[in-house]
Amino acid sequence: MFLKVPNLGDDFAEAKVIEWFVREGEVVEKDQDVVELLTDKATFVVPAPFKMRVIKILKSKDEFLGEDMILAEIEEVKE
């Protein structure tokens, strides 16, 4: 399962990773801030869609996101 950039509209071209707020292996709660991104129009934060564990961060700080828009490999944590 993957954490992806949310749909930002048709005029969205690319985004750059500004800062990760989590580390690989960390468990985060639903709606917790995971990563901050910068586009040509705004800076925004991607929250966790559900309680999850970050398996592998796939985009480094200052790296631009291409067409895939995949940020990290994740898994849902159920309790």
Contacts in CASP RR format, 6 or more apart in sequence:
PFRMAT RR
TARGET T0000
AUTHOR 0000-0000-0000
METHOD contacts of the structure
MODEL  1
MFLKVPNLGDDFAEAKVIEWFVREGEVVEKDQDVVELLTDKATFVVPAPF
KMRVIKILKSKDEFLGEDMILAEIEEVKE
1 73 0 8 1.000
1 74 0 8 1.000
1 75 0 8 1.000
1 76 0 8 1.000
2 58 0 8 1.000
2 70 0 8 1.000
2 71 0 8 1.000
2 72 0 8 1.000
2 73 0 8 1.000
2 74 0 8 1.000
3 34 0 8 1.000
3 35 0 8 1.000
3 46 0 8 1.000
3 48 0 8 1.000
3 49 0 8 1.000
3 52 0 8 1.000
3 54 0 8 1.000
3 70 0 8 1.000
3 71 0 8 1.000
3 72 0 8 1.000
3 73 0 8 1.000
3 74 0 8 1.000
4 69 0 8 1.000
4 70 0 8 1.000
4 71 0 8 1.000
5 15 0 8 1.000
5 37 0 8 1.000
5 46 0 8 1.000
5 65 0 8 1.000
5 69 0 8 1.000
5 71 0 8 1.000
6 46 0 8 1.000
8 15 0 8 1.000
8 39 0 8 1.000
12 39 0 8 1.000
13 39 0 8 1.000
13 40 0 8 1.000
14 39 0 8 1.000
14 40 0 8 1.000
14 64 0 8 1.000
14 65 0 8 1.000
14 66 0 8 1.000
15 37 0 8 1.000
15 38 0 8 1.000
15 39 0 8 1.000
15 64 0 8 1.000
15 65 0 8 1.000
15 69 0 8 1.000
16 37 0 8 1.000
16 38 0 8 1.000
16 39 0 8 1.000
16 62 0 8 1.000
16 63 0 8 1.000
16 64 0 8 1.000
16 65 0 8 1.000
17 35 0 8 1.000
17 36 0 8 1.000
17 37 0 8 1.000
17 59 0 8 1.000
17 60 0 8 1.000
17 61 0 8 1.000
17 62 0 8 1.000
17 63 0 8 1.000
17 64 0 8 1.000
17 65 0 8 1.000
17 71 0 8 1.000
18 35 0 8 1.000
18 36 0 8 1.000
18 37 0 8 1.000
18 38 0 8 1.000
18 43 0 8 1.000
18 61 0 8 1.000
18 62 0 8 1.000
19 35 0 8 1.000
19 36 0 8 1.000
19 61 0 8 1.000
20 34 0 8 1.000
20 35 0 8 1.000
20 57 0 8 1.000
20 61 0 8 1.000
21 32 0 8 1.000
21 33 0 8 1.000
21 34 0 8 1.000
21 35 0 8 1.000
21 36 0 8 1.000
21 45 0 8 1.000
22 28 0 8 1.000
22 32 0 8 1.000
22 34 0 8 1.000
22 35 0 8 1.000
22 54 0 8 1.000
23 54 0 8 1.000
23 57 0 8 1.000
24 54 0 8 1.000
24 55 0 8 1.000
24 56 0 8 1.000
24 57 0 8 1.000
25 53 0 8 1.000
25 54 0 8 1.000
25 55 0 8 1.000
26 53 0 8 1.000
26 54 0 8 1.000
27 51 0 8 1.000
27 52 0 8 1.000
27 53 0 8 1.000
27 77 0 8 1.000
28 34 0 8 1.000
28 48 0 8 1.000
28 51 0 8 1.000
28 52 0 8 1.000
28 53 0 8 1.000
28 54 0 8 1.000
29 48 0 8 1.000
29 51 0 8 1.000
30 47 0 8 1.000
30 48 0 8 1.000
30 49 0 8 1.000
30 50 0 8 1.000
30 51 0 8 1.000
31 47 0 8 1.000
31 48 0 8 1.000
32 47 0 8 1.000
32 48 0 8 1.000
33 45 0 8 1.000
33 46 0 8 1.000
33 47 0 8 1.000
34 45 0 8 1.000
34 46 0 8 1.000
34 47 0 8 1.000
34 48 0 8 1.000
34 54 0 8 1.000
34 71 0 8 1.000
34 72 0 8 1.000
35 45 0 8 1.000
35 46 0 8 1.000
35 71 0 8 1.000
35 72 0 8 1.000
36 43 0 8 1.000
36 44 0 8 1.000
36 45 0 8 1.000
36 46 0 8 1.000
37 43 0 8 1.000
37 44 0 8 1.000
37 45 0 8 1.000
37 46 0 8 1.000
37 65 0 8 1.000
46 71 0 8 1.000
50 76 0 8 1.000
51 76 0 8 1.000
51 77 0 8 1.000
51 78 0 8 1.000
51 79 0 8 1.000
52 74 0 8 1.000
52 75 0 8 1.000
52 76 0 8 1.000
52 77 0 8 1.000
53 74 0 8 1.000
53 75 0 8 1.000
53 77 0 8 1.000
54 72 0 8 1.000
54 73 0 8 1.000
54 74 0 8 1.000
55 72 0 8 1.000
55 73 0 8 1.000
55 74 0 8 1.000
55 75 0 8 1.000
56 72 0 8 1.000
56 73 0 8 1.000
57 71 0 8 1.000
57 72 0 8 1.000
58 70 0 8 1.000
58 71 0 8 1.000
58 72 0 8 1.000
58 73 0 8 1.000
59 65 0 8 1.000
59 70 0 8 1.000
59 71 0 8 1.000
59 72 0 8 1.000
65 71 0 8 1.000
END
